[in-house]
């Protein structure tokens, strides 16, 4: 596995790969890798000759008082995991290389960034779409793989690629979960032992809603029941639990054959998100 730490070296490497006719699959991450990230590498490998993973904790997508400083980082561990999983190149630029001066140019997807996480984390998606555009311009991938774990992010990136005619195919990969159902996340290691145990309430709520829908129960009643479950869970503070159309993210009050149910819950200062796409259930 090749390790590339600067934009200059990455560009040289991409030029060589393009000249030799190789197709490039790209997996952007913020590191502290887990099976969820590695499943994206597996997906990319199905379609491309060379797999590049970026590892960059992007400051412009964090809230001013968010967890940028405490976000887990361990590049040696990430290198070993990425290599053992068949990643060809990891690209880990530093912040000065990515943002050498004050950034005055932003990529902003409207409307679908005003809801769910976008409504609570002002500027978050602007940071995501801007850094992903920068990474796309550096890596020039044929395909890029994102996780359905961040369903709103996946919708936002797909819309950006469509609206700006970016010549990149976006592939989505399913959510990878721990044995108790908790969606894998780099942030899970920041949970206390007690909170980690209780964090399964996110996926349990989503699965309960899906089962209820399959039995023909009302969406609104199921959302209310799930909210009560979360209220009763020690340490859990609900940020949102909402049903929306996907990928347009319009509010949905009754189930009409397909909807996204998305949830965000705080345990202390650790914010966890999860979601389920409910379709073809009855
Ligand atoms: P992150 O490092 O959290 O920014 O995530 C990098 C990529 O991995 C994003 O496309 C995420 O959606 C994806 N990802 C994170 N967790 C999971 C998971 N549990 N299952 C599938 N994909 C994931």
Boltz pocket constraint, residues with backbone or C-beta under 6 A from the ligand:
constraints:
  - pocket:
      binder: B
      contacts: [[A, 28], [A, 29], [A, 30], [A, 31], [A, 35], [A, 36], [A, 37], [A, 39], [A, 40], [A, 145], [A, 146], [A, 147], [A, 148], [A, 149], [A, 150], [A, 173], [A, 174], [A, 175], [A, 176], [A, 177], [A, 183], [A, 184], [A, 185], [A, 186]]
      max_distance: 6.0
